[in-house]
């Protein structure tokens, strides 16, 4: 590489790293401000723990840790205006519908009536209930019903405070997670379209595409698990329906990606898991629509399919190690990217199945999924970059192999490949043969350097006259054009006229002792009825007839 080219390359790389630094700095700063802001509670106006002194309708004290053991409960708490005025009753609920009363009057009713297809569950949702002004003592009552008999619902973190602070602080807590979801979703779209249109990447494109689809589905699932999306839309049941659907669909792209990256693309396991996942989705929707079983009640099927997916991925990895299908670098990537998420995922799945009533979704596993996505994406982009470099080198080598060094036109090697292709698919073209006149005399009298200049000038004139056609230098002073225009097309003859005009202009400007001239012959070729050898012979005969006439006209033998 020349010094100037090297300096230009370094300059371009430095600009890239500057841009990368700015992007990382801005994103890190933005996330840090949001995270620190949510922790410090800039808008905090104070909250009061309000979980003590609640009793059931018989006056027996209750604990919110195991509150919803029954299908229907009524709990009460004595209070007064000094405590509750200008405050809101705030808590998180899950898998319950409820009504809140103050002195027997309804002040809040959370009993949504969504379309049947969405199911009933809404996940863990923050509730902020404005309490009317109370001038004296009063009784707060919560009447709650379990959505799923036998599966306890949850009321937790009961407090008194500012409604706006409670909601905003919960949104702040979810913002970093939500922003990461947007980043991953965008990344997934990019990978999907790279895989979709990257036909030169071979089977790698399916690996990238499946990772892109998994990234899109996983980022939507993580977003629906946070509080931000339900709060922004005001549709917690609809959002949780999307949550169930994404959880049911993620095994499909995940197992496809795993099968490709581990070298098990021929395995039938992805088809089996994909079929089970799609069947699970269809049956779940039908059951929910007919009010037979809700999504929460059939969630174990999705968990079972995820478990099967995990086992299959482990099997793929072991099989690849046994058959030595993975390079050492890929083994490390596969071990890091799959090992930790799979282990944590199994632990989280067991925790949820063993104690769903006390299981509270935390973003730790979501962050591990995001890390998995970023690691895999980084690996794929590095792999694609290497493939692109190799492809560019291959293109350069092919161009060198198929290009005439002196003129830049296609050479005989390219001509041979194109001729072979004409035998495989229908072709209808005009074959134009061109032969420069007096090259030997030019070399003898004006020198070989001038002969090369004549050849290069004629090549440029031919290419300019037929800009969209395949133009060849067959060797020495012989040239060939494959024109998509038939000889009956006026545009074809216009191109020939332009060629002769450019040659005439060159001669008028240079006024050489021996003028540049070329003999031309052409014939139409249809691969379905003609032999290419016969067409070449016809075009060659016509060219030599013109060459004889031109020699006689100028008196040069």
Secondary structure, 3 states (H helix, E strand, C coil): CCHHHHHHHHHHHHHHHHHHHHHHHHHHHHHHHHHHHHHHCCCCCCCEECCCCCEECCCCECCHHHCECCCEEEEEEEEEHHHHCCCEEEEEEECEEEEEEECCEEEEEECCCCCHHHCCCCCEEEEEEECCCCCCEEEEEEEEEECCCCCCEEEEEEEEECHHHHHHHHHHHHHHHHHHHHHHHHHHHHHHHHHHHCHHHCCHHHHHHHHHHHHHHHHHHHHHHCHHHHHHHCCHHHHHHHHHHHHHHHHHHHHHHHHHHCCCCCCCHHHHHHHHHHHHHHHHHHHHHCCCCCCCCCHHHHHHHHHHHHHHHHHHHHHHHHCCCCCHHHHHHHHHHHHHHHHHHHHHHHHHHHCCCCCCCCHHHHHHHHHHHHHHHHHHHHHHHHHHHHHHHHHHHHHHHHECCCCCCECHHHHHHHHHHHCCCCCEEEEEEEEECCHHHHHHHHCHHHHHHHHHHHHHHHHHHCCCCEEEEEECCEEEEEECCCCCCHHHHHHHHHHHHHHHHHHHHHCCCCCCCEEEEEEEEECCCCCHHHHHHHHHHHHHHHHHHHHHHHCCC
